[in-house]
Amino acid sequence: MVIIEVSLLSAFIMTSRSRMLLENRTIVKKIEVKVNVVYIYLEKLNDESQTFILQLEQVIQVKNLKPASIKIYDYYQPEERALAEYSAVCS
């Protein structure tokens, strides 16, 4: 099992439409939304490229918005991971 852990930008939430679109993908087994993190559980990955789009909605205006992180790792071997950062389009 593979987990994509998306830390949300400050004052942002994932839209319900985004969740619905993710849940409709056969590769996605489960989605957990916590206060500031979204966990996307995948059964497995292969050599095929995958793109996941999360639509976020800003609920509070924040100045000096800092980037947030995305981690992807194997549930059974969490030391094997990849990390990336992302920023708001408007920043």
C-alpha positions as CSV (number, residue, x, y, z in Angstrom):
1,M,0.0,0.0,0.0
2,V,1.2,3.5,-0.9
3,I,0.3,6.7,1.0
4,I,0.3,10.2,-0.4
5,E,0.3,12.6,2.5
6,V,-0.6,16.2,1.5
7,S,-0.1,18.9,4.1
8,L,-2.6,21.6,3.3
9,L,-1.6,25.2,3.0
10,S,-2.5,27.4,5.9
11,A,-6.1,28.5,5.9
12,F,-7.0,26.1,3.0
13,I,-9.3,23.1,2.8
14,M,-9.8,20.4,0.2
15,T,-13.1,20.9,-1.8
16,S,-15.7,18.2,-1.7
17,R,-15.6,18.1,-5.5
18,S,-11.9,17.3,-5.3
19,R,-12.5,14.5,-2.9
20,M,-15.2,13.0,-5.1
21,L,-13.0,13.1,-8.1
22,L,-10.2,11.3,-6.2
23,E,-12.6,8.7,-4.8
24,N,-13.8,7.8,-8.3
25,R,-10.3,6.7,-9.4
26,T,-9.8,3.0,-9.2
27,I,-6.3,3.3,-7.9
28,V,-7.5,5.2,-4.8
29,K,-8.6,2.9,-2.0
30,K,-9.3,5.4,0.8
31,I,-9.1,9.1,1.6
32,E,-8.7,10.5,5.1
33,V,-9.1,14.2,5.7
34,K,-7.6,15.5,8.9
35,V,-7.5,19.2,10.1
36,N,-4.6,20.1,7.9
37,V,-3.5,16.9,6.1
38,V,-5.1,14.7,3.4
39,Y,-4.0,11.1,3.3
40,I,-4.6,9.3,0.0
41,Y,-4.2,5.5,0.2
42,L,-3.3,3.6,-3.0
43,E,-3.3,-0.1,-3.4
44,K,0.0,0.0,-5.3
45,L,1.9,2.0,-7.9
46,N,3.6,0.8,-11.0
47,D,5.9,2.3,-13.7
48,E,2.9,4.2,-15.2
49,S,2.9,8.0,-14.5
50,Q,0.0,9.1,-12.3
51,T,-1.4,12.7,-11.7
52,F,-3.5,13.6,-8.8
53,I,-5.2,17.0,-8.7
54,L,-6.5,18.4,-5.4
55,Q,-8.6,21.5,-5.5
56,L,-8.2,23.6,-2.4
57,E,-10.3,26.5,-1.2
58,Q,-9.0,29.3,0.9
59,V,-11.2,30.0,3.9
60,I,-9.2,32.7,5.5
61,Q,-6.9,35.3,4.0
62,V,-3.3,34.7,5.1
63,K,-0.2,36.9,4.4
64,N,3.2,35.4,3.6
65,L,1.8,32.0,2.9
66,K,4.5,29.4,3.2
67,P,4.8,26.3,0.9
68,A,3.3,23.0,2.2
69,S,4.7,19.5,1.7
70,I,3.7,16.3,-0.1
71,K,5.1,13.0,1.0
72,I,4.6,9.7,-0.8
73,Y,5.7,6.4,0.9
74,D,5.2,2.7,1.2
75,Y,3.0,1.9,4.2
76,Y,5.1,-1.1,5.0
77,Q,8.5,0.6,4.4
78,P,8.0,4.2,5.3
79,E,11.7,4.9,5.1
80,E,11.3,4.7,1.3
81,R,9.8,8.0,0.6
82,A,9.7,11.0,-1.8
83,L,9.2,14.6,-0.6
84,A,8.0,17.7,-2.5
85,E,6.7,21.2,-1.7
86,Y,4.0,23.2,-3.4
87,S,2.7,26.7,-3.1
88,A,-0.6,28.5,-3.8
89,V,-1.0,29.5,-7.5
90,C,-1.7,33.1,-6.4
91,S,1.5,33.4,-4.3
